[in-house]
Amino acid sequence: MNDSIDLKKLTDSFLGQELDERESETLQGILESQSLSDGQTLVSEGDEDFRLFLLAEGRLEVLSAGRGELEHVYLMSPGEFAGTRAFVDRVPRQATLRARGEAVVYSLAPEALESLLESDPGLVYKVMRALFRITHVNLMRMNKEAQELANYVYKRGGRY
């Protein structure tokens, strides 16, 4: 078991909501923990780092290379995940993640999860189902933001 991983933070996360106590402890054993200082980069856009990240403490800023420089996209809060696409599809990172203040991040390597396929396929299924739900929530948030932007641009909805 990885004692540096706070089991409560894992079970309180979107992913942990899917798991029972035994499954949470099993997952705790294959996660890695990393502390970041203010301004430290966790991963950079284009990196071939396929880990899934759970923000356990602090804040992470999501940045994307816009017109030649990194531009703010989103500010993550504890309990949120990043890197689902890189984790599932094994494609290079689509964004840079940088600590804003002190932060603690738990990471899961695809190979670590795959090592459980034979011994604990139910846990692997629940993790993948949770990743689908996380992706769906992010997509719904982006759709809402796009609709609000369209309402602003076209002066619809009476709020603008």
OpenMM code with the backbone's topology and positions (N, CA, C; nanometers):
from openmm import Vec3, app, unit

residues = "MET ASN ASP SER ILE ASP LEU LYS LYS LEU THR ASP SER PHE LEU GLY GLN GLU LEU ASP GLU ARG GLU SER GLU THR LEU GLN GLY ILE LEU GLU SER GLN SER LEU SER ASP GLY GLN THR LEU VAL SER GLU GLY ASP GLU ASP PHE ARG LEU PHE LEU LEU ALA GLU GLY ARG LEU GLU VAL LEU SER ALA GLY ARG GLY GLU LEU GLU HIS VAL TYR LEU MET SER PRO GLY GLU PHE ALA GLY THR ARG ALA PHE VAL ASP ARG VAL PRO ARG GLN ALA THR LEU ARG ALA ARG GLY GLU ALA VAL VAL TYR SER LEU ALA PRO GLU ALA LEU GLU SER LEU LEU GLU SER ASP PRO GLY LEU VAL TYR LYS VAL MET ARG ALA LEU PHE ARG ILE THR HIS VAL ASN LEU MET ARG MET ASN LYS GLU ALA GLN GLU LEU ALA ASN TYR VAL TYR LYS ARG GLY GLY ARG TYR".split()
positions = [
    Vec3(0.0846, -0.1183, 0.0000),
    Vec3(0.0000, 0.0000, 0.0000),
    Vec3(0.0886, 0.1238, 0.0000),
    Vec3(0.0504, 0.2246, -0.0749),
    Vec3(0.1263, 0.3485, -0.0835),
    Vec3(0.0763, 0.4440, 0.0246),
    Vec3(0.1528, 0.4540, 0.1342),
    Vec3(0.1102, 0.5347, 0.2488),
    Vec3(0.1111, 0.6843, 0.2205),
    Vec3(0.1810, 0.7282, 0.1149),
    Vec3(0.1833, 0.8714, 0.0850),
    Vec3(0.0554, 0.9159, 0.0139),
    Vec3(-0.0276, 0.8207, -0.0242),
    Vec3(-0.1561, 0.8514, -0.0875),
    Vec3(-0.2623, 0.8546, 0.0219),
    Vec3(-0.3260, 0.9693, 0.0389),
    Vec3(-0.4321, 0.9845, 0.1380),
    Vec3(-0.5575, 0.9148, 0.0853),
    Vec3(-0.5946, 0.8055, 0.1494),
    Vec3(-0.7075, 0.7252, 0.1036),
    Vec3(-0.8366, 0.8055, 0.1007),
    Vec3(-0.8557, 0.8963, 0.1967),
    Vec3(-0.9776, 0.9772, 0.2001),
    Vec3(-0.9856, 1.0677, 0.0775),
    Vec3(-0.8739, 1.1274, 0.0374),
    Vec3(-0.8744, 1.2127, -0.0822),
    Vec3(-0.9061, 1.1319, -0.2071),
    Vec3(-0.8588, 1.0095, -0.2106),
    Vec3(-0.8895, 0.9221, -0.3233),
    Vec3(-1.0377, 0.8858, -0.3233),
    Vec3(-1.0903, 0.8439, -0.2091),
    Vec3(-1.2300, 0.8004, -0.2043),
    Vec3(-1.3276, 0.9164, -0.2223),
    Vec3(-1.2859, 1.0378, -0.1865),
    Vec3(-1.3717, 1.1550, -0.2058),
    Vec3(-1.3701, 1.2070, -0.3492),
    Vec3(-1.2781, 1.1582, -0.4299),
    Vec3(-1.2669, 1.2054, -0.5683),
    Vec3(-1.3749, 1.1423, -0.6545),
    Vec3(-1.3895, 1.1958, -0.7734),
    Vec3(-1.4859, 1.1441, -0.8707),
    Vec3(-1.4605, 0.9965, -0.8981),
    Vec3(-1.3349, 0.9593, -0.9059),
    Vec3(-1.2980, 0.8204, -0.9308),
    Vec3(-1.3318, 0.7332, -0.8110),
    Vec3(-1.3010, 0.7804, -0.6918),
    Vec3(-1.3235, 0.7024, -0.5707),
    Vec3(-1.4690, 0.6724, -0.5431),
    Vec3(-1.5592, 0.7542, -0.5966),
    Vec3(-1.7023, 0.7310, -0.5770),
    Vec3(-1.7469, 0.5986, -0.6382),
    Vec3(-1.6697, 0.5484, -0.7318),
    Vec3(-1.7017, 0.4227, -0.8003),
    Vec3(-1.6572, 0.3000, -0.7200),
    Vec3(-1.5677, 0.3183, -0.6240),
    Vec3(-1.4958, 0.2055, -0.5649),
    Vec3(-1.5401, 0.1729, -0.4235),
    Vec3(-1.5334, 0.0439, -0.3884),
    Vec3(-1.5545, 0.0050, -0.2491),
    Vec3(-1.4205, 0.0169, -0.1757),
    Vec3(-1.4199, -0.0130, -0.0467),
    Vec3(-1.2993, 0.0074, 0.0347),
    Vec3(-1.1813, -0.0763, -0.0145),
    Vec3(-1.2052, -0.2038, -0.0448),
    Vec3(-1.0967, -0.2894, -0.0928),
    Vec3(-1.0393, -0.2379, -0.2242),
    Vec3(-1.1260, -0.1969, -0.3156),
    Vec3(-1.0810, -0.1468, -0.4454),
    Vec3(-1.0025, -0.0169, -0.4283),
    Vec3(-1.0482, 0.0691, -0.3383),
    Vec3(-0.9767, 0.1947, -0.3123),
    Vec3(-0.8367, 0.1666, -0.2592),
    Vec3(-0.8256, 0.0699, -0.1695),
    Vec3(-0.6941, 0.0349, -0.1142),
    Vec3(-0.6040, -0.0256, -0.2212),
    Vec3(-0.6614, -0.1064, -0.3100),
    Vec3(-0.5825, -0.1633, -0.4200),
    Vec3(-0.5316, -0.0522, -0.5114),
    Vec3(-0.6204, 0.0407, -0.5457),
    Vec3(-0.5795, 0.1521, -0.6313),
    Vec3(-0.4760, 0.2396, -0.5616),
    Vec3(-0.4945, 0.2617, -0.4326),
    Vec3(-0.3977, 0.3392, -0.3543),
    Vec3(-0.2569, 0.2807, -0.3690),
    Vec3(-0.2493, 0.1484, -0.3769),
    Vec3(-0.1203, 0.0811, -0.3855),
    Vec3(-0.0468, 0.1003, -0.5162),
    Vec3(-0.1174, 0.1417, -0.6222),
    Vec3(-0.0497, 0.1586, -0.7515),
    Vec3(-0.0385, 0.3057, -0.7930),
    Vec3(-0.0930, 0.3950, -0.7113),
    Vec3(-0.0790, 0.5381, -0.7399),
    Vec3(0.0560, 0.5893, -0.6914),
    Vec3(0.1022, 0.6958, -0.7524),
    Vec3(0.2235, 0.7652, -0.7094),
    Vec3(0.1838, 0.9052, -0.6651),
    Vec3(0.2558, 0.9599, -0.5693),
    Vec3(0.2288, 1.0950, -0.5195),
    Vec3(0.3456, 1.1869, -0.5545),
    Vec3(0.3122, 1.3106, -0.5895),
    Vec3(0.4152, 1.4091, -0.6232),
    Vec3(0.3740, 1.5437, -0.5665),
    Vec3(0.4667, 1.6089, -0.4953),
    Vec3(0.4441, 1.7438, -0.4437),
    Vec3(0.5045, 1.8439, -0.5406),
    Vec3(0.4312, 1.9532, -0.5644),
    Vec3(0.4769, 2.0572, -0.6564),
    Vec3(0.4846, 2.1898, -0.5826),
    Vec3(0.5826, 2.2690, -0.6176),
    Vec3(0.5922, 2.4038, -0.5630),
    Vec3(0.5262, 2.5018, -0.6596),
    Vec3(0.4992, 2.6211, -0.6118),
    Vec3(0.4321, 2.7226, -0.6931),
    Vec3(0.5072, 2.7451, -0.8240),
    Vec3(0.4355, 2.7355, -0.9341),
    Vec3(0.4935, 2.7591, -1.0660),
    Vec3(0.5605, 2.6390, -1.1289),
    Vec3(0.5712, 2.5284, -1.0559),
    Vec3(0.6360, 2.4091, -1.1096),
    Vec3(0.5455, 2.3422, -1.2122),
    Vec3(0.6048, 2.3009, -1.3237),
    Vec3(0.5306, 2.2331, -1.4297),
    Vec3(0.5269, 2.0838, -1.4025),
    Vec3(0.4070, 2.0268, -1.4074),
    Vec3(0.3887, 1.8825, -1.3899),
    Vec3(0.4165, 1.8112, -1.5214),
    Vec3(0.3503, 1.8545, -1.6289),
    Vec3(0.3738, 1.8039, -1.7643),
    Vec3(0.3575, 1.9192, -1.8612),
    Vec3(0.4216, 1.9065, -1.9751),
    Vec3(0.4127, 2.0100, -2.0781),
    Vec3(0.3390, 1.9574, -2.1998),
    Vec3(0.2720, 2.0488, -2.2681),
    Vec3(0.2031, 2.0148, -2.3917),
    Vec3(0.3024, 1.9474, -2.4865),
    Vec3(0.2594, 1.8355, -2.5453),
    Vec3(0.3450, 1.7613, -2.6369),
    Vec3(0.4234, 1.6491, -2.5714),
    Vec3(0.4320, 1.6479, -2.4364),
    Vec3(0.5032, 1.5402, -2.3666),
    Vec3(0.4356, 1.4061, -2.3938),
    Vec3(0.5154, 1.3026, -2.4012),
    Vec3(0.4625, 1.1674, -2.4145),
    Vec3(0.4613, 1.1029, -2.2769),
    Vec3(0.3847, 1.1610, -2.1886),
    Vec3(0.3649, 1.1152, -2.0514),
    Vec3(0.2174, 1.0788, -2.0426),
    Vec3(0.1881, 0.9515, -2.0257),
    Vec3(0.0513, 0.9043, -2.0396),
    Vec3(-0.0204, 0.8819, -1.9070),
    Vec3(0.0360, 0.9329, -1.7985),
    Vec3(-0.0263, 0.9146, -1.6675),
    Vec3(-0.1553, 0.9955, -1.6546),
    Vec3(-0.2448, 0.9431, -1.5736),
    Vec3(-0.3668, 1.0119, -1.5330),
    Vec3(-0.3344, 1.0836, -1.4027),
    Vec3(-0.3816, 1.2071, -1.3881),
    Vec3(-0.3511, 1.2863, -1.2693),
    Vec3(-0.4771, 1.3185, -1.1907),
    Vec3(-0.4684, 1.3005, -1.0588),
    Vec3(-0.5715, 1.3427, -0.9646),
    Vec3(-0.5107, 1.4528, -0.8797),
    Vec3(-0.5705, 1.5709, -0.8821),
    Vec3(-0.5238, 1.6809, -0.7980),
    Vec3(-0.5748, 1.6558, -0.6569),
    Vec3(-0.4843, 1.6246, -0.5654),
    Vec3(-0.5210, 1.5925, -0.4269),
    Vec3(-0.5277, 1.7171, -0.3403),
    Vec3(-0.4351, 1.8100, -0.3615),
    Vec3(-0.4301, 1.9342, -0.2837),
    Vec3(-0.3830, 2.0476, -0.3729),
    Vec3(-0.4307, 2.1683, -0.3431),
    Vec3(-0.3847, 2.2866, -0.4145),
    Vec3(-0.4607, 2.3098, -0.5436),
    Vec3(-0.3927, 2.3775, -0.6350),
    Vec3(-0.4542, 2.4130, -0.7643),
    Vec3(-0.3539, 2.3844, -0.8750),
    Vec3(-0.4059, 2.3424, -0.9897),
    Vec3(-0.3256, 2.3250, -1.1103),
    Vec3(-0.3862, 2.4095, -1.2204),
    Vec3(-0.3008, 2.4841, -1.2880),
    Vec3(-0.3464, 2.5634, -1.4004),
    Vec3(-0.3246, 2.4832, -1.5286),
    Vec3(-0.4283, 2.4784, -1.6104),
    Vec3(-0.4204, 2.4127, -1.7407),
    Vec3(-0.3891, 2.5224, -1.8420),
    Vec3(-0.2811, 2.5034, -1.9165),
    Vec3(-0.2334, 2.6025, -2.0128),
    Vec3(-0.2194, 2.5375, -2.1498),
    Vec3(-0.2436, 2.6163, -2.2529),
    Vec3(-0.2285, 2.5663, -2.3892),
    Vec3(-0.1494, 2.6674, -2.4708),
    Vec3(-0.0666, 2.6164, -2.5596),
    Vec3(0.0130, 2.7036, -2.6455),
    Vec3(-0.0797, 2.7704, -2.7457),
    Vec3(-0.1029, 2.8965, -2.7252),
    Vec3(-0.1873, 2.9737, -2.8165),
    Vec3(-0.1012, 3.0349, -2.9237),
    Vec3(-0.1002, 3.1637, -2.9287),
    Vec3(-0.0228, 3.2357, -3.0300),
    Vec3(0.1246, 3.2412, -2.9914),
    Vec3(0.1850, 3.1239, -2.9769),
    Vec3(0.3267, 3.1181, -2.9464),
    Vec3(0.3597, 3.1216, -2.7983),
    Vec3(0.2624, 3.1458, -2.7134),
    Vec3(0.2883, 3.1471, -2.5698),
    Vec3(0.1767, 3.0720, -2.4976),
    Vec3(0.2063, 3.0292, -2.3762),
    Vec3(0.1067, 2.9549, -2.3000),
    Vec3(-0.0057, 3.0465, -2.2554),
    Vec3(-0.1285, 3.0003, -2.2765),
    Vec3(-0.2469, 3.0767, -2.2375),
    Vec3(-0.3299, 2.9959, -2.1393),
    Vec3(-0.3875, 3.0646, -2.0411),
    Vec3(-0.4716, 3.0019, -1.9396),
    Vec3(-0.5960, 2.9422, -2.0046),
    Vec3(-0.6269, 2.8162, -1.9674),
    Vec3(-0.7467, 2.7487, -2.0159),
    Vec3(-0.8426, 2.7209, -1.9009),
    Vec3(-0.7880, 2.6740, -1.7879),
    Vec3(-0.8731, 2.6295, -1.6781),
    Vec3(-0.7899, 2.6212, -1.5509),
    Vec3(-0.8538, 2.6414, -1.4370),
    Vec3(-0.7877, 2.6260, -1.3075),
    Vec3(-0.8531, 2.5097, -1.2348),
    Vec3(-0.7763, 2.4033, -1.2144),
    Vec3(-0.8279, 2.2824, -1.1505),
    Vec3(-0.8350, 2.2994, -0.9991),
    Vec3(-0.9319, 2.2320, -0.9391),
    Vec3(-0.9507, 2.2282, -0.7945),
    Vec3(-0.9258, 2.0867, -0.7445),
    Vec3(-0.8995, 2.0705, -0.6141),
    Vec3(-0.8777, 1.9362, -0.5600),
    Vec3(-0.9933, 1.8421, -0.5928),
    Vec3(-0.9567, 1.7181, -0.6270),
    Vec3(-1.0548, 1.6161, -0.6629),
    Vec3(-1.0747, 1.6025, -0.8126),
    Vec3(-1.0244, 1.6993, -0.8897),
    Vec3(-1.0397, 1.6933, -1.0348),
    Vec3(-0.9254, 1.6132, -1.0978),
    Vec3(-0.9535, 1.5638, -1.2172),
    Vec3(-0.8586, 1.4820, -1.2914),
    Vec3(-0.8110, 1.5535, -1.4166),
    Vec3(-0.6931, 1.5171, -1.4623),
    Vec3(-0.6394, 1.5662, -1.5893),
    Vec3(-0.5677, 1.4512, -1.6579),
    Vec3(-0.5715, 1.4545, -1.7896),
    Vec3(-0.4949, 1.3586, -1.8679),
    Vec3(-0.5693, 1.2336, -1.9083),
    Vec3(-0.7024, 1.2400, -1.9107),
    Vec3(-0.7769, 1.1197, -1.9480),
    Vec3(-0.7465, 1.0762, -2.0914),
    Vec3(-0.7340, 1.1721, -2.1813),
    Vec3(-0.7084, 1.1361, -2.3214),
    Vec3(-0.5700, 1.0728, -2.3373),
    Vec3(-0.4686, 1.1329, -2.2774),
    Vec3(-0.3345, 1.0762, -2.2857),
    Vec3(-0.3315, 0.9365, -2.2227),
    Vec3(-0.4026, 0.9194, -2.1119),
    Vec3(-0.4061, 0.7927, -2.0407),
    Vec3(-0.4718, 0.6830, -2.1252),
    Vec3(-0.5849, 0.7130, -2.1839),
    Vec3(-0.6604, 0.6123, -2.2587),
    Vec3(-0.6024, 0.5904, -2.3980),
    Vec3(-0.5747, 0.6987, -2.4700),
    Vec3(-0.5324, 0.6882, -2.6103),
    Vec3(-0.3812, 0.6841, -2.6295),
    Vec3(-0.3060, 0.7116, -2.5245),
    Vec3(-0.1590, 0.7173, -2.5313),
    Vec3(-0.1117, 0.8122, -2.6413),
    Vec3(-0.1665, 0.9324, -2.6359),
    Vec3(-0.1271, 1.0387, -2.7281),
    Vec3(-0.0551, 1.1469, -2.6487),
    Vec3(0.0283, 1.2267, -2.7147),
    Vec3(0.0995, 1.3331, -2.6429),
    Vec3(0.0027, 1.4293, -2.5738),
    Vec3(0.0531, 1.4906, -2.4702),
    Vec3(-0.0257, 1.5847, -2.3893),
    Vec3(-0.0798, 1.6985, -2.4745),
    Vec3(-0.2048, 1.7330, -2.4511),
    Vec3(-0.2713, 1.8413, -2.5220),
    Vec3(-0.2612, 1.9739, -2.4483),
    Vec3(-0.2067, 1.9720, -2.3260),
    Vec3(-0.1972, 2.0944, -2.2461),
    Vec3(-0.0819, 2.0815, -2.1477),
    Vec3(-0.0420, 2.1957, -2.0945),
    Vec3(0.0583, 2.2029, -1.9888),
    Vec3(-0.0147, 2.2150, -1.8562),
    Vec3(0.0347, 2.1459, -1.7541),
    Vec3(-0.0207, 2.1563, -1.6193),
    Vec3(0.0862, 2.2161, -1.5287),
    Vec3(0.0504, 2.3266, -1.4623),
    Vec3(0.1453, 2.3983, -1.3779),
    Vec3(0.0800, 2.4294, -1.2438),
    Vec3(0.1549, 2.4084, -1.1367),
    Vec3(0.1035, 2.4354, -1.0021),
    Vec3(0.0844, 2.5848, -0.9814),
    Vec3(-0.0277, 2.6180, -0.9228),
    Vec3(-0.0511, 2.7559, -0.8787),
    Vec3(-0.0564, 2.7481, -0.7266),
    Vec3(0.0547, 2.7816, -0.6641),
    Vec3(0.0724, 2.7580, -0.5213),
    Vec3(0.1246, 2.6163, -0.5014),
    Vec3(0.1333, 2.5741, -0.3765),
    Vec3(0.1759, 2.4383, -0.3455),
    Vec3(0.0646, 2.3412, -0.3883),
    Vec3(0.1041, 2.2245, -0.4384),
    Vec3(0.0052, 2.1273, -0.4833),
    Vec3(0.0576, 1.9855, -0.4626),
    Vec3(-0.0350, 1.8925, -0.4474),
    Vec3(-0.0032, 1.7504, -0.4412),
    Vec3(-0.0881, 1.6807, -0.5466),
    Vec3(-0.0220, 1.5987, -0.6281),
    Vec3(-0.0879, 1.5292, -0.7379),
    Vec3(-0.0616, 1.3796, -0.7246),
    Vec3(-0.1673, 1.3005, -0.7420),
    Vec3(-0.1542, 1.1555, -0.7489),
    Vec3(-0.1585, 1.1178, -0.8957),
    Vec3(-0.0747, 1.0224, -0.9348),
    Vec3(-0.0731, 0.9819, -1.0751),
    Vec3(-0.0889, 0.8312, -1.0869),
    Vec3(-0.1479, 0.7918, -1.1996),
    Vec3(-0.1700, 0.6514, -1.2305),
    Vec3(-0.1165, 0.6256, -1.3709),
    Vec3(-0.0200, 0.5369, -1.3792),
    Vec3(0.0351, 0.4992, -1.5099),
    Vec3(-0.0554, 0.3939, -1.5734),
    Vec3(-0.0747, 0.4005, -1.7054),
    Vec3(-0.1590, 0.2999, -1.7716),
    Vec3(-0.1130, 0.1567, -1.7428),
    Vec3(0.0175, 0.1362, -1.7409),
    Vec3(0.0712, 0.0019, -1.7175),
    Vec3(0.0355, -0.0490, -1.5781),
    Vec3(0.0305, 0.0423, -1.4807),
    Vec3(-0.0046, 0.0017, -1.3441),
    Vec3(-0.1490, -0.0475, -1.3389),
    Vec3(-0.2387, 0.0241, -1.4070),
    Vec3(-0.3780, -0.0200, -1.4093),
    Vec3(-0.3914, -0.1507, -1.4866),
    Vec3(-0.3225, -0.1614, -1.5985),
    Vec3(-0.3292, -0.2822, -1.6802),
    Vec3(-0.2761, -0.4042, -1.6060),
    Vec3(-0.1881, -0.3830, -1.5091),
    Vec3(-0.1346, -0.4954, -1.4320),
    Vec3(-0.2434, -0.5639, -1.3489),
    Vec3(-0.3579, -0.4961, -1.3328),
    Vec3(-0.4685, -0.5513, -1.2551),
    Vec3(-0.5736, -0.6210, -1.3414),
    Vec3(-0.5538, -0.6239, -1.4723),
    Vec3(-0.6551, -0.6797, -1.5618),
    Vec3(-0.6939, -0.8239, -1.5266),
    Vec3(-0.5980, -0.9069, -1.4952),
    Vec3(-0.6286, -1.0467, -1.4634),
    Vec3(-0.6691, -1.0650, -1.3183),
    Vec3(-0.6027, -0.9956, -1.2270),
    Vec3(-0.6298, -1.0161, -1.0848),
    Vec3(-0.7519, -0.9402, -1.0347),
    Vec3(-0.7851, -0.8267, -1.0971),
    Vec3(-0.8969, -0.7451, -1.0482),
    Vec3(-0.9668, -0.6731, -1.1643),
    Vec3(-1.0249, -0.7488, -1.2574),
    Vec3(-1.0873, -0.6853, -1.3744),
    Vec3(-1.2037, -0.5940, -1.3375),
    Vec3(-1.2728, -0.6222, -1.2284),
    Vec3(-1.3834, -0.5356, -1.1853),
    Vec3(-1.3342, -0.3973, -1.1489),
    Vec3(-1.2199, -0.3887, -1.0850),
    Vec3(-1.1613, -0.2586, -1.0498),
    Vec3(-1.1216, -0.1829, -1.1763),
    Vec3(-1.0594, -0.2521, -1.2704),
    Vec3(-1.0197, -0.1882, -1.3965),
    Vec3(-1.1440, -0.1346, -1.4670),
    Vec3(-1.2496, -0.2132, -1.4702),
    Vec3(-1.3752, -0.1690, -1.5328),
    Vec3(-1.4283, -0.0436, -1.4645),
    Vec3(-1.4284, -0.0412, -1.3318),
    Vec3(-1.4808, 0.0747, -1.2589),
    Vec3(-1.3962, 0.1993, -1.2835),
    Vec3(-1.2653, 0.1831, -1.2921),
    Vec3(-1.1779, 0.2979, -1.3219),
    Vec3(-1.2099, 0.3510, -1.4608),
    Vec3(-1.2231, 0.2625, -1.5579),
    Vec3(-1.2519, 0.3070, -1.6941),
    Vec3(-1.3904, 0.3708, -1.7034),
    Vec3(-1.4870, 0.3173, -1.6317),
    Vec3(-1.6213, 0.3774, -1.6292),
    Vec3(-1.6151, 0.5171, -1.5681),
    Vec3(-1.5375, 0.5323, -1.4620),
    Vec3(-1.5216, 0.6639, -1.3993),
    Vec3(-1.4540, 0.7615, -1.4956),
    Vec3(-1.3574, 0.7150, -1.5725),
    Vec3(-1.2912, 0.8017, -1.6707),
    Vec3(-1.3905, 0.8488, -1.7760),
    Vec3(-1.4794, 0.7610, -1.8169),
    Vec3(-1.5827, 0.8007, -1.9118),
    Vec3(-1.6719, 0.9090, -1.8501),
    Vec3(-1.7105, 0.8904, -1.7244),
    Vec3(-1.7948, 0.9894, -1.6566),
    Vec3(-1.7224, 1.1228, -1.6423),
    Vec3(-1.5935, 1.1189, -1.6093),
    Vec3(-1.5138, 1.2415, -1.5965),
    Vec3(-1.5117, 1.3151, -1.7302),
    Vec3(-1.4877, 1.2409, -1.8370),
    Vec3(-1.4843, 1.3007, -1.9708),
    Vec3(-1.6193, 1.3611, -2.0058),
    Vec3(-1.7251, 1.2926, -1.9718),
    Vec3(-1.8601, 1.3424, -1.9996),
    Vec3(-1.8876, 1.4720, -1.9229),
    Vec3(-1.8511, 1.4769, -1.7967),
    Vec3(-1.8710, 1.5987, -1.7159),
    Vec3(-1.7924, 1.7147, -1.7764),
    Vec3(-1.6681, 1.6899, -1.8163),
    Vec3(-1.5873, 1.7958, -1.8782),
    Vec3(-1.6495, 1.8431, -2.0092),
    Vec3(-1.7001, 1.7514, -2.0885),
    Vec3(-1.7645, 1.7883, -2.2143),
    Vec3(-1.8893, 1.8724, -2.1887),
    Vec3(-1.9688, 1.8357, -2.0915),
    Vec3(-2.0895, 1.9118, -2.0585),
    Vec3(-2.0530, 2.0528, -2.0106),
    Vec3(-1.9457, 2.0654, -1.9301),
    Vec3(-1.8999, 2.1967, -1.8847),
    Vec3(-1.8575, 2.2818, -2.0032),
    Vec3(-1.7829, 2.2230, -2.0961),
    Vec3(-1.7374, 2.2971, -2.2136),
    Vec3(-1.8545, 2.3394, -2.3015),
    Vec3(-1.9533, 2.2512, -2.3169),
    Vec3(-2.0717, 2.2863, -2.3954),
    Vec3(-2.1465, 2.4031, -2.3328),
    Vec3(-2.1593, 2.4032, -2.2021),
    Vec3(-2.2275, 2.5124, -2.1322),
    Vec3(-2.1515, 2.6434, -2.1522),
    Vec3(-2.0189, 2.6382, -2.1383),
    Vec3(-1.9387, 2.7585, -2.1586),
    Vec3(-1.9498, 2.8096, -2.3014),
    Vec3(-1.9524, 2.7195, -2.3987),
    Vec3(-1.9669, 2.7598, -2.5395),
    Vec3(-2.1027, 2.8242, -2.5621),
    Vec3(-2.2074, 2.7706, -2.5004),
    Vec3(-2.3417, 2.8278, -2.5145),
    Vec3(-2.3476, 2.9668, -2.4517),
    Vec3(-2.2861, 2.9828, -2.3352),
    Vec3(-2.2838, 3.1142, -2.2706),
    Vec3(-2.2082, 3.2157, -2.3561),
    Vec3(-2.1000, 3.1723, -2.4180),
    Vec3(-2.0248, 3.2609, -2.5062),
    Vec3(-2.1090, 3.2997, -2.6277),
    Vec3(-2.1781, 3.2022, -2.6862),
    Vec3(-2.2649, 3.2322, -2.8016),
    Vec3(-2.3762, 3.3285, -2.7610),
    Vec3(-2.4342, 3.3095, -2.6432),
    Vec3(-2.5375, 3.4018, -2.5949),
    Vec3(-2.4820, 3.5433, -2.5812),
    Vec3(-2.3596, 3.5540, -2.5339),
    Vec3(-2.2961, 3.6853, -2.5177),
    Vec3(-2.2706, 3.7500, -2.6542),
    Vec3(-2.2148, 3.6728, -2.7462),
    Vec3(-2.1801, 3.7250, -2.8784),
    Vec3(-2.3050, 3.7687, -2.9545),
    Vec3(-2.4104, 3.6876, -2.9474),
    Vec3(-2.5316, 3.7152, -3.0239),
    Vec3(-2.6407, 3.7849, -2.9422),
    Vec3(-2.6050, 3.8260, -2.8202),
    Vec3(-2.6959, 3.9007, -2.7315),
    Vec3(-2.8286, 3.8280, -2.7107),
    Vec3(-2.8186, 3.6976, -2.6831),
    Vec3(-2.9386, 3.6170, -2.6567),
    Vec3(-2.9516, 3.5929, -2.5078),
    Vec3(-3.0725, 3.5657, -2.4646),
    Vec3(-3.0950, 3.5261, -2.3272),
    Vec3(-3.1233, 3.6397, -2.2323),
    Vec3(-3.1198, 3.7625, -2.2762),
    Vec3(-3.1547, 3.8755, -2.1930),
    Vec3(-3.0558, 3.9107, -2.0846),
    Vec3(-2.9466, 3.8406, -2.0746),
    Vec3(-2.8475, 3.8690, -1.9691),
    Vec3(-2.7378, 3.9620, -2.0208),
    Vec3(-2.7385, 3.9928, -2.1476),
    Vec3(-2.6264, 4.0661, -2.2041),
    Vec3(-2.6759, 4.1940, -2.2643),
] * unit.nanometer
topology = app.Topology()
chain = topology.addChain("A")
for resn in residues:
    res = topology.addResidue(resn, chain)
    for name in ("N", "CA", "C"):
        topology.addAtom(name, app.Element.getBySymbol(name[0]), res)
